[in-house]
């Protein structure tokens, strides 16, 4: 009957309305993201500088944080995008430290072939090692149940529901222990900076 969508009465108008709605929604999200970047990028850079002395790497991690944030497509659904950005940055930082540790374990050189001057990368590794030491010490200081909940969620990647079932507590209890662990670790690990 109709050969083209334009032949349907009123279809072109409704399609144009849908295009306009999508364009205006995208424009709002772009403005929101721009405002968020302008406000949070400097804060994230300061946060990352506590652990990384190389400013280029700090800016790369800030960019990677926002790329992950945008890829998650969660801008409009988040109550606290600032906290989500900081969580992404922390995960990227921990992943980076973990990756560097694994990479350095794989490199074996003869002592005769190595210049023993402290190179910038060695300095960064010393800072990363110090960061991980403070993190592990702080984790060990947590109460047993809080530490277990944190490790199950962050290291074994279990959901709150799975942790609650495994430990015989409520999901609200899991949230409480995670919040307690995150606040303590943040304060304890970054207290010296």
Phi, psi and omega per residue, in radians:
X1 nan -1.052 3.075
X2 -1.762 2.294 -3.133
X3 -1.593 -0.412 -3.092
X4 -2.466 2.647 3.133
X5 -1.070 -0.483 3.131
X6 -1.191 -0.365 3.133
X7 -1.332 -0.296 -3.115
X8 -1.394 2.217 -3.120
X9 -1.056 2.225 3.094
X10 1.438 -0.151 -3.085
X11 -1.202 -0.724 -3.122
X12 -1.099 -0.685 3.132
X13 -1.130 -0.785 -3.116
X14 -1.200 -0.596 3.090
X15 -1.147 -0.741 3.105
X16 -1.110 -0.686 3.096
X17 -1.089 -0.731 3.125
X18 -1.117 -0.744 3.110
X19 -1.068 -0.743 3.128
X20 -1.127 -0.724 3.106
X21 -1.082 -0.780 3.129
X22 -1.106 -0.731 -3.129
X23 -1.153 -0.723 -3.133
X24 -1.224 -0.647 3.077
X25 -1.103 -0.745 3.122
X26 -1.120 -0.700 3.131
X27 -1.115 -0.710 3.112
X28 -1.119 -0.778 3.122
X29 -1.113 -0.681 3.109
X30 -1.093 -0.760 3.118
X31 -1.139 -0.712 3.109
X32 -1.083 -0.795 3.136
X33 -1.120 -0.700 3.115
X34 -1.090 -0.815 3.111
X35 -1.083 -0.721 3.140
X36 -1.129 -0.729 3.133
X37 -1.121 -0.800 -3.127
X38 -1.081 -0.640 -3.112
X39 -1.430 -0.692 -2.968
X40 -1.694 -0.423 -3.122
X41 -1.027 -0.788 3.096
X42 -1.112 -0.650 3.111
X43 -1.151 -0.754 3.113
X44 -1.109 -0.680 3.120
X45 -1.087 -0.761 3.100
X46 -1.098 -0.739 3.121
X47 -1.048 -0.787 -3.103
X48 -1.289 -0.549 3.130
X49 -1.098 -0.384 3.087
X50 -1.090 -0.476 -3.079
X51 -1.956 -0.321 -3.074
X52 -2.231 2.236 -3.129
X53 -1.580 -0.360 -3.121
X54 -1.384 1.956 -3.058
X55 -1.132 -0.567 3.102
X56 -1.100 -0.724 3.116
X57 -1.174 -0.612 3.100
X58 -1.074 -0.837 -3.126
X59 -1.143 -0.635 3.080
X60 -1.085 -0.758 3.139
X61 -1.182 -0.607 3.067
X62 -1.098 -0.796 3.120
X63 -1.092 -0.778 3.126
X64 -1.063 -0.633 3.118
X65 -1.081 -0.816 -3.131
X66 -1.226 -0.589 3.080
X67 -1.096 -0.782 3.104
X68 -1.102 -0.698 3.132
X69 -1.077 -0.832 -3.127
X70 -1.180 -0.656 3.133
X71 -1.113 -0.530 -3.141
X72 -1.251 -0.284 3.122
X73 0.890 0.815 -3.063
X74 -2.032 0.201 -3.011
X75 -0.967 -0.872 -3.020
X76 -1.365 -0.313 -3.066
X77 -1.645 -0.171 -3.038
X78 -1.492 2.417 3.031
X79 -1.395 -0.616 -3.089
X80 -2.356 1.420 -3.121
X81 -1.096 -0.470 3.129
X82 -1.106 -0.772 3.128
X83 -1.151 -0.675 3.119
X84 -1.127 -0.729 3.098
X85 -1.073 -0.759 -3.140
X86 -1.126 -0.663 3.091
X87 -1.112 -0.772 3.099
X88 -1.050 -0.802 -3.137
X89 -1.054 -0.746 3.136
X90 -1.098 -0.752 3.122
X91 -1.108 -0.748 3.109
X92 -1.095 -0.706 3.129
X93 -1.129 -0.815 3.131
X94 -1.119 -0.722 3.105
X95 -1.102 -0.650 3.131
X96 -1.165 -0.775 3.125
X97 -1.106 -0.783 -3.138
X98 -1.088 -0.744 3.125
X99 -1.110 -0.709 3.118
X100 -1.150 -0.667 3.111
X101 -1.106 -0.777 3.139
X102 -1.141 -0.711 -3.131
X103 -1.135 -0.727 -3.124
X104 -1.219 -0.472 3.073
X105 -1.166 -0.526 -3.074
X106 -1.404 -0.256 -3.097
X107 -1.621 2.123 3.113
X108 -2.173 2.126 3.141
X109 -2.241 2.633 3.041
X110 -1.270 2.505 -3.140
X111 -1.077 -0.483 3.128
X112 -1.242 -0.409 -3.091
X113 -1.599 -0.022 -3.009
X114 -1.933 2.335 2.989
X115 -1.406 2.161 -3.000
X116 -1.460 0.096 3.067
X117 -1.175 2.581 -3.133
X118 -1.328 1.995 3.131
X119 -1.532 2.770 3.135
X120 -0.961 -0.677 -3.138
X121 -1.168 -0.630 3.097
X122 -1.141 -0.672 3.102
X123 -1.086 -0.761 3.115
X124 -1.093 -0.703 3.133
X125 -1.138 -0.643 3.097
X126 -1.136 -0.724 3.098
X127 -1.127 -0.740 3.134
X128 -1.139 -0.708 3.108
X129 -1.102 -0.717 3.109
X130 -1.126 -0.722 3.109
X131 -1.054 -0.825 -3.133
X132 -1.138 -0.641 3.101
X133 -1.079 -0.824 3.126
X134 -1.093 -0.685 3.125
X135 -1.102 -0.859 -3.135
X136 -1.114 -0.706 3.098
X137 -1.091 -0.779 -3.137
X138 -1.125 -0.704 3.120
X139 -1.087 -0.720 3.134
X140 -1.161 -0.435 -3.130
X141 -1.396 -0.256 -3.140
X142 -1.192 2.636 3.019
X143 -1.017 2.629 -3.028
X144 -0.918 -0.872 -3.076
X145 -1.127 -0.742 3.134
X146 -1.102 -0.771 3.128
X147 -1.089 -0.740 -3.135
X148 -1.111 -0.793 3.115
X149 -1.045 -0.804 -3.124
X150 -1.066 -0.838 -3.133
X151 -1.109 -0.713 3.126
X152 -1.073 -0.698 -3.111
X153 -1.355 -0.825 -3.029
X154 -1.461 -0.607 -3.060
X155 -1.717 -0.684 3.116
X156 -1.660 -0.096 3.066
X157 0.983 0.687 3.050
X158 -1.434 2.656 3.087
X159 -1.363 2.896 3.109
X160 -1.042 -0.698 -3.138
X161 -1.084 -0.797 3.131
X162 -1.108 -0.703 3.119
X163 -1.136 -0.758 3.135
X164 -1.040 -0.774 3.117
X165 -1.107 -0.780 -3.085
X166 -1.148 -0.692 -3.044
X167 -1.682 -0.117 3.120
X168 1.259 0.586 3.083
X169 -2.185 3.009 3.136
X170 -1.426 2.842 3.060
X171 -1.100 -0.596 3.090
X172 -1.098 -0.659 3.076
X173 -1.126 -0.681 3.093
X174 -1.096 -0.790 3.117
X175 -1.045 -0.736 3.119
X176 -1.030 -0.842 -3.109
X177 -1.170 -0.643 3.102
X178 -1.142 -0.775 3.131
X179 -1.086 -0.782 3.129
X180 -1.044 -0.781 -3.137
X181 -1.138 -0.803 -3.093
X182 -1.115 -0.749 3.135
X183 -1.132 -0.786 -3.121
X184 -1.124 -0.802 -3.120
X185 -1.106 -0.717 3.135
X186 -1.074 -0.821 -3.134
X187 -1.173 -0.751 -3.041
X188 -1.282 -0.756 -3.090
X189 -1.218 -0.651 -3.079
X190 -1.748 0.181 -3.080
X191 -1.123 -0.589 -3.085
X192 -1.360 -0.310 -3.039
X193 -1.430 nan nan
